[in-house]
Amino acid sequence: MGRHKYKFVIIVLSGIVLASGGMLGYKFYQENRNEAGMKTKQSVEKDASQKGVRLAETKVISAEMNPSPENIEEAEKAVDSLPESEEKRKLLDRMALVKEEFDQNRKAQEEARLAELKGDIIQAKIDLGLEKSPSEGDVLEILHNMTHQKVRSEEKWGYVQMTEVNLLAVKEVLQENPAFNQNIDMLAIVTDWLNHDFGNIVAEHNSIWKKKEGSVGKAYGILSPSEEAALVKEQFGVQ
């Protein structure tokens, strides 16, 4: 009986040893597996990061070769999306140079254009009634009537053609009278229009219309190019 008990103890101890060894082996396997998974994850993340850097650099090169507002905006978005790194800092430095040069060139072009159109701008101020002590209300009325060339509304009273010269005349008045921009940033609106950005013109019309306490004629859409051309021909007699 003692011998059987002795064998039983040996069997139990052997089982414990085998189980312990199995657990250690499984733990070792899990650790290796986790380490391999971590390395794979790190490799995937590194590849993705390098791919993002290459894409951002391509966008930066496009902005350097052709520094248009669209290319600069796309490049900035691509660089900003990168995680912090030395590559990102270098690309940010390159973009800073691109933007500085672009702003300098645009300013020079604007100054040259203003000099070229100086006489026309003076005449536009006279025609628009802005040559002598214009008020904020005068400018609001002109911009409101300009929007009628672009927006859809049930009622429209008054039109002012939205030409480059007329916009430059209004812009000059707004720059000379910064207090006019406290309620509505009309200078920003005119600048957008000069850059052919009419994406917010419905909201801009309605802000000006509301400021003028309008009750009828709220804008609800933008005219198509053909509709605008027909309106310009009808109202101003030009194509």
C-alpha positions as CSV (number, residue, x, y, z in Angstrom):
1,M,0.0,0.0,0.0
2,G,2.9,2.3,0.8
3,R,4.4,1.6,-2.5
4,H,1.2,2.5,-4.4
5,K,1.0,5.7,-2.4
6,Y,4.7,6.5,-3.2
7,K,3.9,6.0,-7.0
8,F,0.9,8.2,-6.7
9,V,3.0,11.0,-5.2
10,I,5.6,10.6,-8.0
11,I,2.9,10.7,-10.6
12,V,1.3,13.8,-9.1
13,L,4.6,15.6,-8.8
14,S,5.5,14.6,-12.4
15,G,2.2,16.1,-13.5
16,I,2.9,19.3,-11.6
17,V,6.4,19.6,-13.2
18,L,5.0,18.9,-16.7
19,A,2.2,21.4,-16.1
20,S,4.6,24.0,-14.9
21,G,6.9,23.4,-17.8
22,G,3.9,23.7,-20.1
23,M,2.8,27.0,-18.6
24,L,6.4,28.4,-18.8
25,G,6.5,27.3,-22.4
26,Y,3.2,28.9,-23.2
27,K,4.2,32.1,-21.4
28,F,7.4,32.1,-23.5
29,Y,5.4,31.5,-26.6
30,Q,3.0,34.4,-25.7
31,E,5.8,36.7,-25.0
32,N,7.5,35.9,-28.3
33,R,4.2,36.3,-30.1
34,N,3.5,39.6,-28.5
35,E,6.9,40.8,-29.3
36,A,6.5,39.7,-32.9
37,G,3.1,41.5,-33.1
38,M,4.6,44.6,-31.7
39,K,7.4,44.6,-34.2
40,T,4.9,44.1,-37.0
41,K,2.8,46.9,-35.7
42,Q,5.8,49.2,-35.5
43,S,6.8,48.2,-39.0
44,V,3.4,49.0,-40.4
45,E,3.3,52.3,-38.5
46,K,6.7,53.2,-39.8
47,D,5.8,52.4,-43.4
48,A,2.6,54.4,-43.0
49,S,4.6,57.3,-41.6
50,Q,7.2,57.2,-44.4
51,K,4.4,57.1,-46.9
52,G,2.8,60.1,-45.3
53,V,6.1,62.0,-45.4
54,R,6.6,61.1,-49.1
55,L,3.1,62.3,-49.9
56,A,3.5,65.5,-48.0
57,E,6.9,66.2,-49.6
58,T,5.3,65.7,-53.1
59,K,2.6,68.3,-52.1
60,V,5.3,70.7,-50.9
61,I,7.3,70.3,-54.1
62,S,4.1,71.1,-56.1
63,A,3.6,74.2,-54.0
64,E,7.2,75.2,-54.6
65,M,7.0,74.7,-58.3
66,N,3.5,76.3,-58.7
67,P,2.7,78.4,-55.6
68,S,-1.0,78.8,-56.1
69,P,-3.4,79.1,-53.2
70,E,-4.8,75.7,-53.9
71,N,-1.4,74.0,-53.9
72,I,-0.3,75.8,-50.8
73,E,-3.4,74.8,-48.9
74,E,-3.1,71.1,-50.0
75,A,0.6,71.1,-49.0
76,E,-0.1,72.7,-45.6
77,K,-2.9,70.1,-44.8
78,A,-0.6,67.2,-45.8
79,V,2.3,68.5,-43.6
80,D,0.0,69.3,-40.7
81,S,-1.3,65.7,-40.7
82,L,2.2,64.3,-40.1
83,P,3.2,63.2,-36.6
84,E,6.0,65.4,-35.0
85,S,9.3,64.5,-36.5
86,E,12.4,66.0,-38.0
87,E,11.0,65.5,-41.5
88,K,7.8,67.4,-40.5
89,R,9.9,70.3,-39.1
90,K,11.9,70.5,-42.4
91,L,8.7,70.5,-44.5
92,L,7.2,73.2,-42.3
93,D,10.3,75.4,-42.9
94,R,10.0,74.9,-46.6
95,M,6.3,75.8,-46.6
96,A,7.1,79.0,-44.6
97,L,9.4,80.1,-47.4
98,V,6.8,79.2,-50.0
99,K,4.1,81.3,-48.3
100,E,6.4,84.2,-47.6
101,E,7.5,84.4,-51.3
102,F,3.9,83.9,-52.5
103,D,2.6,86.8,-50.2
104,Q,5.4,89.1,-51.4
105,N,4.7,88.4,-55.1
106,R,0.9,88.8,-54.6
107,K,1.4,92.1,-52.8
108,A,3.7,93.3,-55.6
109,Q,1.1,92.3,-58.2
110,E,-1.7,94.0,-56.3
111,E,0.3,97.2,-56.0
112,A,1.1,97.2,-59.7
113,R,-2.6,96.6,-60.5
114,L,-3.7,99.4,-58.2
115,A,-1.2,101.8,-59.9
116,E,-2.5,100.7,-63.3
117,L,-6.1,101.3,-62.4
118,K,-5.7,104.4,-60.2
119,G,-7.6,106.7,-62.5
120,D,-10.4,104.2,-63.0
121,I,-10.7,103.7,-59.3
122,I,-11.0,107.4,-58.7
123,Q,-13.8,107.6,-61.3
124,A,-15.5,104.6,-59.7
125,K,-15.6,106.3,-56.4
126,I,-17.3,109.3,-58.0
127,D,-19.8,107.1,-59.8
128,L,-20.6,105.2,-56.6
129,G,-20.9,108.3,-54.5
130,L,-17.9,107.4,-52.3
131,E,-15.6,110.3,-53.1
132,K,-16.7,112.5,-50.3
133,S,-17.2,111.4,-46.7
134,P,-19.0,108.1,-47.4
135,S,-20.9,106.4,-44.5
136,E,-21.0,102.8,-43.5
137,G,-24.6,102.7,-44.7
138,D,-23.4,103.9,-48.2
139,V,-21.0,101.0,-48.4
140,L,-23.5,98.5,-47.2
141,E,-26.0,99.6,-49.8
142,I,-23.4,99.3,-52.6
143,L,-22.3,95.8,-51.5
144,H,-25.9,94.7,-51.1
145,N,-26.7,95.8,-54.7
146,M,-23.6,94.1,-56.0
147,T,-24.8,90.8,-54.5
148,H,-27.9,91.0,-56.6
149,Q,-25.7,90.1,-59.6
150,K,-24.9,86.7,-58.0
151,V,-27.7,85.5,-55.7
152,R,-31.2,84.2,-56.0
153,S,-33.9,86.0,-54.1
154,E,-37.6,86.7,-54.6
155,E,-37.2,90.4,-54.7
156,K,-34.3,92.6,-55.7
157,W,-34.1,96.4,-55.7
158,G,-31.1,98.1,-57.0
159,Y,-28.0,96.8,-58.9
160,V,-24.3,97.8,-58.9
161,Q,-22.1,95.9,-61.2
162,M,-19.6,93.7,-59.5
163,T,-16.5,94.7,-61.4
164,E,-12.8,94.7,-60.3
165,V,-12.7,98.5,-60.4
166,N,-15.8,98.9,-58.4
167,L,-14.6,96.4,-55.8
168,L,-11.2,98.1,-55.6
169,A,-12.9,101.4,-55.0
170,V,-15.0,100.0,-52.2
171,K,-12.0,98.2,-50.7
172,E,-10.0,101.5,-50.7
173,V,-12.9,103.2,-48.8
174,L,-13.0,100.3,-46.2
175,Q,-9.3,100.5,-45.7
176,E,-9.5,104.2,-45.1
177,N,-12.5,103.7,-42.6
178,P,-11.7,100.6,-40.5
179,A,-14.6,101.4,-38.2
180,F,-17.0,100.4,-41.0
181,N,-15.9,96.8,-40.5
182,Q,-16.8,96.4,-36.9
183,N,-20.3,95.1,-37.4
184,I,-19.7,93.1,-40.6
185,D,-16.2,92.5,-41.9
186,M,-16.9,94.1,-45.3
187,L,-13.2,94.3,-46.1
188,A,-12.9,90.5,-45.8
189,I,-16.0,90.1,-48.0
190,V,-14.7,92.4,-50.7
191,T,-11.3,90.7,-50.6
192,D,-13.0,87.3,-51.2
193,W,-14.9,88.7,-54.1
194,L,-11.8,90.2,-55.7
195,N,-10.2,86.7,-55.4
196,H,-13.3,85.2,-57.2
197,D,-14.4,83.5,-54.0
198,F,-18.2,83.6,-53.9
199,G,-18.8,80.5,-51.9
200,N,-20.4,82.4,-49.0
201,I,-22.2,85.1,-51.0
202,V,-25.6,83.9,-50.0
203,A,-24.8,84.3,-46.3
204,E,-22.9,87.5,-47.0
205,H,-26.0,89.0,-48.8
206,N,-28.3,88.0,-46.0
207,S,-26.0,89.4,-43.3
208,I,-25.9,92.8,-45.1
209,W,-29.6,92.5,-45.9
210,K,-30.4,91.9,-42.2
211,K,-28.1,94.8,-41.1
212,K,-30.1,97.0,-43.5
213,E,-33.3,95.6,-41.7
214,G,-34.6,94.0,-44.8
215,S,-37.9,92.1,-44.6
216,V,-38.3,90.9,-48.2
217,G,-35.7,89.6,-50.6
218,K,-33.7,87.1,-48.5
219,A,-31.3,85.2,-50.7
220,Y,-31.6,81.4,-51.0
221,G,-29.2,80.4,-53.8
222,I,-26.6,81.4,-56.3
223,L,-27.3,82.1,-60.0
224,S,-25.8,79.9,-62.6
225,P,-23.1,81.5,-64.9
226,S,-25.6,81.8,-67.8
227,E,-28.3,83.4,-65.5
228,E,-25.7,85.8,-64.2
229,A,-24.6,86.7,-67.7
230,A,-28.2,87.3,-68.8
231,L,-28.8,89.6,-65.7
232,V,-25.6,91.6,-66.4
233,K,-26.6,92.1,-70.0
234,E,-30.1,93.1,-68.9
235,Q,-29.1,95.5,-66.1
236,F,-25.8,96.9,-67.4
237,G,-26.0,96.3,-71.2
238,V,-22.7,94.4,-71.3
239,Q,-21.8,90.8,-71.8
